[in-house]
Amino acid sequence: MKTDTEVRHVTPAGSNIFLDLGFAPKEAKQLHAAAQREIRISLALKEQLMKALADWIEEKQLKQAEAAEILMVSRPRVSDLVNRKTHLFTIDTLVGMLSRIGREVNFTIE
């Protein structure tokens, strides 16, 4: 059995994928706005969590290798953290790292 790997359509970055999926323009605009809002919220949460971890590393004056051992990740992963590469981390991963250093994470739902 042959796997179909042909690319038929690619939505350009920044475009509204909901239009490409066939939603009516008004609904596509609403769905796109809601998705963008969720992305902004997720990025803001990740940035806060990463800042807390980076601040801890700086406060303890740890080398990346030392922080990696404590956080139970690789040294390059700590570099990604310190350089705020949010796209490489999930919120769960960041919360787990904070837990390993004894920091409690609380979210407020409004």
N, C-alpha and C positions, 0 to 999 in steps of 0.2 A: 504494500500500500504506500503510495506516494503522498507526502505531506505538502499541502498547498502553502507556499511561502511568498506568493506574488503580492507585492504591495500595490494596492489599487488606488488608495487616496491617503494623503497626509495633510492634516490640518496645520497650517502655518502657526508658529508660536505667536501668542497674543491674539489669535483669532477666536471667534466664538464657536466652539466645537458643537454646541447645541444646535446651531444653524445647520452645520454639516450633517448632524444626525436627523434632520428633518423636522425639528420643532418649528412651530410658527414663530415669526420674527419677534413678536411681543413676549411670548413665553421664553424663547431662547435668550432674550435680553435679561429677563428676570432670573433665569437659571444661571446664566453666566455671572451676573452680579452677586448672587448668593454664593456661588462657588468661589469667586474672588474674595468675598468677605471671609469665608471659612479658611482660605489659604492665609490671609493676613492674620487672622486670629492664631492659627497654628504656628506661623512664623514668629509672632510676638511671644508666644509661650516658650518656644524653643530658645529664642534669644535670651529671655529672662533666665531660663534654666542654665544655659551655657554661660551666661555672665556670672551666675552664682558659683559655678564650678571653676571658671577661670579666675575669679576673685579669690577663691579658696586656695588655688594653686599658687597665686601670687602672694597671698597673705602668709602661707606656710613656706614660701620661698623654695618651692620644690622644683627640681629638674623634671623635665617631661618623663623621663624613664622612671623616676620615683613616683610621680603621680600615676603613671600607667600601672605600676605594681599595685598601688593602693586601690585604684579604680577597677582593677582586673581587666584592663584592656591593653592593646598594643601602644607603643610609644607614638607611632604615626597617628593613631586614633586620638591621642591627647593633642597632638599638633592640629588635627582637624577641629577639635573642640576649641582650642585656644584661638584659632583663626576663624571661628564662628561659621564653619561650613554647615549651615543648618540643614541643607538638603541631604546630608550624610547621616543624620540622626533622627530617630523617632523620639517622641515625647517620653514613651515608656523607657527607652534606653537612658535618657538623661535623668529621669526620676530615679532609676535604679542606681546610677552613679552617685547621685546625691545621697541616696539611702546608705550607700557603702561608706560615706564619710560622716554619717550620723546626722545629716540634715533632713528635716521633715519637710515635705512638700504638701501644701494645702492649696486647693483651688476654690475660688468663690464663684458661684453661679448666680448671675443676676438676671 
